[in-house]
Amino acid sequence: MMTEPRLIALIGAPGSGKTTIAAALAEEIGVSAIDGDEFVERHSGHSPADLAVDLEPADAHAAIRAALVALGESITEPTVVAMPSSVIELDNPDELLAPYTVVFLDVDLATSFPRTGLAAPRPVGFVLPRSLWHEMLVARRPQYEQLADCIIDVSGAIIQAIVEQILTKTADTLK
């Protein structure tokens, strides 16, 4: 397994733009981009929805962890990885992320919520997804911050501006 940084891992809540920004950043610097959710699905045979709904949390976390270990072992060149948002729920996520320069894409409710598809009208009396989403963003932020080498506020920002901020904050890694 390689020990030098594999360039950059993007972490953040669902709807923070990890996959889109990983692709744009990778194109800008001329390296590969990997969507961690897609890699986990290919490796485990379970979609993110299947992992969240059909499996017990411990089994889902084991499948995600095994896939991310395999991902890390498979990377042989500089790469930008859009990590699954659930990486922070795994045991010892810092170990999984150690080979990477970790960028936390910090996003607010107004930006992330519509991107998830949860903003559709809901019948009165059912769960309030906006409130639950906000609670999840607030609860997870400290975990993401603790794992991050740098933090980029992506709320309402355009992709190119985010890429430029990442390049500025990770300039030493890219040399």
N, C-alpha and C positions, 0 to 999 in steps of 0.2 A: 504494500500500500504506500502511495506517495505521501511524503510528510510536508512538502512545501505547499503554500497556499494554492488553491485551485481557483484563484482569482476572487470571485464574489458569489456569495449566497444572499439572496433577497428573502427576508422574512417579513411577515406582517399578517394582518387580519384578511379574511376573504374580502375581496373587493378593493384591496389596496393597490392593485395593478401589478403585482409581482410578475406575472407571465408576460404581460405587454411590455413592461419596462425591461425585463430580462432580455427579451428579443431586441428591443431598440438599443440597449446598452451593448449587447454582444455584437450587433451590426456595426455600431459606432467604433468599437475597438478591434473588430475583425476576429472574433473568437466564436465558439459555439455557445448556444443557449439550450438549456434543458428545463422542461416543465416538470417539476418534481411530482405533481399530481399524476401526470401521464406516466411517468416512470414507475411510480408506485402501482398504478393500475396494471401496467404491462407485467411488472414483476410479481404482483400478488394475485392477479386475476380478479381483483375487486375494484369497482369504481369508488371514488370518494363517498358517494351516497351509500353504496353497499357497506362500506367500512363503518360509516356512522350509524346506519340503521339496522343492518342485518347481523353484525357481529357484536359480541360483548366488547366493552371498551378495552379490556386487557388483550383480547385477541386482535382487535383492530390496531392497537398500539404496537403489538409484536410484529404484525404484518408490515406496518409503515416503517418501523425501525429496521427490519430486515431489508426492506427495499432500499432505504436510504444508506445503509451500510454497503449494499451491493452497488449503489450508484457511486458512492465515494471511491470504491475499489475499481470501478470501471473507467473513471476519468483519468485520461493520460495526457491531457493538454489543458491549457487555460480555458476556463469555462465559466459562464454565468448561469447559476442555478436559481430558479424560482422555487423555493422550498414550499412544501405543503404548509398551510397555516397551522396545522396540528403538530408541527415539529416541537413546539414548546410544551406539549402535553406528554411527550415521551420521557422515559427515564433518561437522565443525563443528556439532555439535548446539547449541552456545551461540548460534550465529547464528539457528537456527530458533526458539530459545526466547527470544531477546532481547526481543521485544515483550510477553512475559508476565511476571507474577510467578510464579515457579516454586516449587511446594511438593513436596518429596520425601516420599512416604508410605513411611516406613521400616518394614519388616515382618520378623518373625522366621520361622524355618523352621516352627515349630509352627502358626502362623497361616496362612501362605501355602500350604504344601504341600498340605493337604487341599482347598483351594479350586481347585487346578489339575486335580484329578481323577487326579493321579499317586499317590495314597495307596492305590489299589486293590491287593489282594494280587498279588504277582508270583511267577512260578515261580523256584525256587532255581536259582542259576547264571547268571541273566541280569543285565543292568545294574542297579545299585543306584540307582534314581532319587532317593531321599532324599539320598544322599551327593552326587550330581551337583547336585541342587537347592541344597544348602547351599553347595557350592563356587561356584555361580553367584551366590547372594546375597552372599557374601563378596567375590567378585571385582568385582561391579558397584557395591557400596555407595560406594566412593570416587568413581566417576564421577557417580553421582546426587548425592552430597553437593556435589561441585564445581559442578554446574549449579544447585543449589537456592538460592533466596533464604531459605527456611526449611525446617526438617525437623520432621515430625510422626511420632512413634512410634505406629503403628496396631496394633501387636501386641496382640491380645486386647481392644482398645478398642471401644466401641459407636459407631455412626455419629454420633449427635448430639454425643457428646463430641469426636469428631474434627472435626466441622464447627465447633464452638465454638472449638477450638484454632486452626483455620485462620483463622477470623474475627478472633481476637485477634492472631495473628501477622501478618496482612495488613491490619490496620485502616487503615493509611495508603493502601493501594491502593484500598480500597473507597470512599474519600471522593470 
